[in-house]
Amino acid sequence: MLLSGRKFDSLQDPSPGTRQCDSRGLIGADIVSTVLRDYQGEIAVRLWDNTLVQGKSGAPCTIVFREPGALRELILHRNLLRLVDAYLAGAIDVEGDIVSLFELEDSLKKLDLSLLTRLHLVRQVLRLPGLRRCIGSTRLRRAKLTAHRNSRSSIAHHYDVGNDFYALWLDPEMVYSCAYYRSNSQPLAEAQRDKLDYLCRKLRLKPGQTLLDIGCGWGALALWAARHYGVKVHGITLSEAQLELAQTRVHDSGLEGQVHIELLDYRKLPDDRQYDRVVSVGMFEHVGIKNLPTYFSTVRRVLKPDGLFLNHGITSETGWKRTPMTRFMNRYIFPDGELARISDVTDAMEQAGFEPLDVECLRRHYALTLRHWVDRLEGKRDEAIACSSEVTYRLWRLYMAGCAWYFDEGSISLHQVLAGHRHQPQPVPLRRDDLYN
C-alpha cells in the first residue's frame, strides 16, 4: 500500500521514539487518503510532521492537522462543533484561501464507506492520542441560547466583542452589512457608501422627514441620511458598545440636532411615536421567525400612513433547520439568529398589513463583501488578536469565510424589501428610474 510515496513494509528499524512518530504519520496518511478518496479538488492536507498527504504544495487552501488528536476527533465523532473547537484551539489550521475550505462539504456528504472500511478507520484512530490542546483553556465566548429573541445579552454576545476589533476590517463608515457593488473590483469603502446612498434613495428620503433606524449599529446609515438627505434620524440599538461609538460619531459630526441614538428595544417604542420612514438593516435575523408578526406589526404601528419601510436582511432557501451549520452559528456567533425564507418574510409583512412594493436580491453582493472582510481581517491578524484574542480572530475568520461560501453557493441570500401600508397611496414613482439616476 503506497501512501505519500512511502511503503509500510519499507521502513527501517528506527529508534522507538522515531518509530512511534513515523507510525502516527502513516496512520494519518491512511485516514486522510481513505476519507478523501473521491475528492478531486485542489485542497491540500498536511500532517503534524509536515508531510503533505493530499494535494500539492502551494495549493490554494491547505488544511494542517497540528496534532494527531484532531484526526481522531474527525473520525470518532464526525461532529462539526468538535472540529470547530479543535480549530479554535489551534489543533487544526487553515492556510491560504479559507473560503474554498467549504468546497469539501459536498464531497464529505457523499462519502459512502463500507462497514469494513469504517471499522478499519476506527481501529486506526484509536492508535492515535487524544487532543492535547483543550478549547477549555482558551478564552472562547460560547453563546448561551436565550428564551427571548433579540435580547440585550444575545446582541452583546456578538457586537460587544470590541469596537476596535470591528474597526480593523470594516470600512471607514463602519458598515456591518453587505455592500452594493458596481463591479467585482470596486473597493469595499466605495461599495459601502454606494449601499448607504442606495438605501436612502429607495426610501425616497426628503429634507425634514423623520427616519427610524432599527438596529442602527455604529450609526453609519443614520449619519449618512442626516448629512446627505437632511432628515431627522432616531437610531436604536441593543449594543452598549455600538451605542457609545455611535453617539461619539454623531457628536463629532456636529449632527446632534438631527440624529439621536439610544439603547432601546424596538418593542418598547412609545405608542404615540410616528415616523415618515423606517429602515432596518441586518437586524431582523435576530428577531426569530415566530416573532416576525410582532416585529412587522410594531413597525406598521410607528410608520405614518403614507410612509415607507425598508427591511434589509439575510434569508435562507430552506428556512432555519437544525443542521451542524446552524448549531455552529447559534453556539458561537448569533445566539438568537434565525433565517427565514423570503416568501415567509413577505407573507409575514402582508399579514401585518404591509404591501411589498419592491423586492431585490443582493446575494452576490454579500459574497463579495464577506471575501473583502476575510481578506482585511487576515491582513490585520496580529492587531485583531492583540485587541481581542486568538480564538476571536479564528472564530470570525471561520464564520465569515463560511458565510462567503454559502452566499456564493446560494443556500443563503440577502433581500431588501420595500413596503408601505396596504390600501394606502404609495409615495413611490411608477418606475424605478429614480434609483439609478
Secondary structure as the mmCIF struct_conf table of DSSP 4:
data_model
#
loop_
_struct_conf.conf_type_id
_struct_conf.id
_struct_conf.beg_label_comp_id
_struct_conf.beg_label_asym_id
_struct_conf.beg_label_seq_id
_struct_conf.end_label_comp_id
_struct_conf.end_label_asym_id
_struct_conf.end_label_seq_id
STRN STRN1 LEU A 2 LEU A 3
TURN_TY1_P TURN_TY1_P1 SER A 4 GLY A 5
STRN STRN2 ARG A 6 LYS A 7
HELX_RH_3T_P HELX_RH_3T_P1 PHE A 8 SER A 10
HELX_RH_AL_P HELX_RH_AL_P1 PRO A 16 VAL A 35
TURN_TY1_P TURN_TY1_P2 LEU A 36 ASP A 38
BEND BEND1 GLY A 41 GLU A 42
STRN STRN3 ALA A 44 ARG A 46
TURN_TY1_P TURN_TY1_P3 TRP A 48 ASP A 49
BEND BEND2 ASN A 50 ASN A 50
STRN STRN4 LEU A 52 GLN A 54
BEND BEND3 GLY A 55 GLY A 55
TURN_TY1_P TURN_TY1_P4 SER A 57 GLY A 58
BEND BEND4 PRO A 60 PRO A 60
STRN STRN5 CYS A 61 PHE A 65
BEND BEND5 GLU A 67 GLU A 67
HELX_RH_AL_P HELX_RH_AL_P2 PRO A 68 HIS A 77
HELX_RH_AL_P HELX_RH_AL_P3 LEU A 80 LEU A 88
TURN_TY1_P TURN_TY1_P5 ALA A 89 GLY A 90
BEND BEND6 ALA A 91 ALA A 91
STRN STRN6 ILE A 92 GLY A 96
HELX_RH_3T_P HELX_RH_3T_P2 ILE A 98 GLU A 103
HELX_RH_AL_P HELX_RH_AL_P4 LEU A 104 LYS A 109
TURN_TY1_P TURN_TY1_P6 LYS A 110 LYS A 110
HELX_RH_AL_P HELX_RH_AL_P5 LEU A 115 VAL A 125
TURN_TY1_P TURN_TY1_P7 LEU A 126 ARG A 127
BEND BEND7 LEU A 128 LEU A 128
BEND BEND8 ARG A 132 ARG A 133
HELX_RH_3T_P HELX_RH_3T_P3 ILE A 135 SER A 137
BEND BEND9 THR A 138 THR A 138
BEND BEND10 ALA A 147 HIS A 148
TURN_TY1_P TURN_TY1_P8 ARG A 149 ASN A 150
HELX_RH_AL_P HELX_RH_AL_P6 ARG A 152 TYR A 159
TURN_TY1_P TURN_TY1_P9 ASP A 160 VAL A 161
HELX_RH_AL_P HELX_RH_AL_P7 ASN A 163 TRP A 169
BEND BEND11 LEU A 170 LEU A 170
TURN_TY1_P TURN_TY1_P10 PRO A 172 GLU A 173
BEND BEND12 SER A 177 SER A 177
BEND BEND13 ARG A 182 SER A 183
TURN_TY1_P TURN_TY1_P11 ASN A 184 SER A 185
BEND BEND14 GLN A 186 GLN A 186
HELX_RH_AL_P HELX_RH_AL_P8 LEU A 188 LYS A 202
TURN_TY1_P TURN_TY1_P12 LEU A 203 ARG A 204
TURN_TY1_P TURN_TY1_P13 PRO A 207 GLY A 208
STRN STRN7 THR A 210 ILE A 214
TURN_TY1_P TURN_TY1_P14 GLY A 215 GLY A 215
TURN_TY1_P TURN_TY1_P15 GLY A 217 TRP A 218
BEND BEND15 GLY A 219 GLY A 219
HELX_RH_AL_P HELX_RH_AL_P9 ALA A 220 TYR A 229
STRN STRN8 LYS A 232 THR A 237
BEND BEND16 LEU A 238 LEU A 238
HELX_RH_AL_P HELX_RH_AL_P10 GLU A 240 SER A 253
TURN_TY1_P TURN_TY1_P16 GLY A 254 GLY A 254
TURN_TY1_P TURN_TY1_P17 GLU A 256 GLN A 258
STRN STRN9 VAL A 259 LEU A 263
HELX_RH_3T_P HELX_RH_3T_P4 TYR A 266 LYS A 268
BEND BEND17 LEU A 269 LEU A 269
TURN_TY1_P TURN_TY1_P18 ASP A 271 ASP A 272
STRN STRN10 TYR A 275 VAL A 281
BEND BEND18 GLY A 282 GLY A 282
HELX_RH_3T_P HELX_RH_3T_P5 PHE A 284 HIS A 286
TURN_TY1_P TURN_TY1_P19 VAL A 287 VAL A 287
HELX_RH_3T_P HELX_RH_3T_P6 ILE A 289 ASN A 291
HELX_RH_AL_P HELX_RH_AL_P11 LEU A 292 VAL A 302
STRN STRN11 LEU A 303 SER A 316
BEND BEND19 GLU A 317 THR A 318
BEND BEND20 TRP A 320 TRP A 320
HELX_RH_AL_P HELX_RH_AL_P12 PRO A 324 PHE A 328
HELX_RH_PI_P HELX_RH_PI_P1 MET A 329 ILE A 333
TURN_TY1_P TURN_TY1_P20 PRO A 335 ASP A 336
STRN STRN12 ALA A 340 ALA A 340
HELX_RH_AL_P HELX_RH_AL_P13 ILE A 342 GLN A 351
TURN_TY1_P TURN_TY1_P21 ALA A 352 GLY A 353
STRN STRN13 PHE A 354 CYS A 361
HELX_RH_AL_P HELX_RH_AL_P14 ARG A 363 GLY A 379
TURN_TY1_P TURN_TY1_P22 LYS A 380 LYS A 380
HELX_RH_AL_P HELX_RH_AL_P15 ARG A 381 CYS A 387
BEND BEND21 SER A 388 SER A 388
HELX_RH_AL_P HELX_RH_AL_P16 GLU A 390 GLU A 409
TURN_TY1_P TURN_TY1_P23 GLY A 410 GLY A 410
BEND BEND22 SER A 411 SER A 411
STRN STRN14 ILE A 412 HIS A 421
TURN_TY1_P TURN_TY1_P24 ARG A 422 HIS A 423
BEND BEND23 GLN A 424 GLN A 424
BEND BEND24 PRO A 427 VAL A 428
BEND BEND25 LEU A 430 ARG A 432
HELX_RH_3T_P HELX_RH_3T_P7 ASP A 433 LEU A 435
TURN_TY1_P TURN_TY1_P25 TYR A 436 TYR A 436
#
